[in-house]
């Protein structure tokens, strides 16, 4: 019974994901850019993950329960999401030759979890898949003034930080914040408020300086 | 008694020939590859994979000779001489069959699968060092070997490639040694591939007069 109320977070996340999908779908229809397609697949992945989480909360499934050997339900969910995230990065970087790598890694890690009760490889893999793309996306997003990439970087970063704290409520809050930050990225908020156009910035600066000069 | 001596002689001649001829063939292939690279500026991936297969086979042949001659006894355990557990021998054979699959993926332009076989095999080795589990290694080598062999023949006839066909014949002979552990027959096969290697590496093996570009 204790975990049912957490399902509300999942519903909020699903709602934000759907809201995120609308402008992305529109942009994809207009430009046919592969980036939008990748983002859509990732968003669907997050919706799927949230739906599974939602039902685990509703049905009170213990995600810490062992499925087989040392493999927990939570690990399976983590691997699904990590695979989608990793695949997304490879797709963005056009590393076609490495497309099968996330599946191979997940396969061995799942098998390893079945044979050995040890969560270290799982944590290491999730950390790598979470923070490395976050760094690249935030850096590239900031450099190229791309709010969508920046928002996605924030999504991975905040999501990753949340996952590192093993308290359900904290994880849920961080994940919800992460998706809201992603949603803001698709709505052009970062372009508008965080990356002002250089010309505009110079104009503002110029006006400000000229005002000072006139006063003097 | 005479049969034993003949068998021992055949075995050792096979090992010595392999340890000399295969590295020589590898050097010839390497030189060809480098020459082509200096003309075109890039490596021909199919030839690079073939060269890598030969490098693995050269290392294996030299180590086989060293172990058989018992020059360095400490190598016995590391080399292993079997494919049912992880050791130097099985790693080299596994790399060869994985490269065989990679070659097929390259020849057929399955870009998504280019490195899959190698990554899968490397994963298997890492997995062994972390968990101690290697029960599937033998099955993988046989399965990947058979698959690469079949598809190598199909690909070589489809694209009329002399190199692929040569490699397919070479693989057939090597795998026969692995599968058939019968005295005389194994030794004859070893001598056969030692005879075939110079023909292949020197470029005299050309059953297809006109190759498809």
Contacts between the chains, C-beta under 8 A, distances in Angstrom:
chain1	res1	chain2	res2	distance
A	96	B	111	5.0
A	96	B	112	6.0
A	97	B	111	6.2
A	97	B	112	7.4
A	97	B	114	4.4
A	97	B	115	5.4
A	98	B	115	6.7
A	99	B	112	4.8
A	100	B	112	6.4
A	100	B	113	6.6
A	100	B	115	7.6
A	100	B	116	4.4
A	100	B	119	6.8
A	101	B	115	7.7
A	101	B	119	5.9
A	104	B	116	7.1
A	104	B	119	5.1
A	104	B	120	5.6
A	104	B	123	5.4
A	105	B	123	7.3
A	107	B	123	7.6
A	108	B	123	4.7
A	108	B	126	7.4
A	108	B	127	5.2
A	111	B	127	7.0
A	111	B	133	8.0
A	112	B	127	6.6
A	112	B	130	6.5
A	112	B	131	5.8
A	115	B	131	5.1
A	115	B	133	6.0
A	116	B	130	7.7
A	116	B	131	5.6
A	121	B	130	7.7
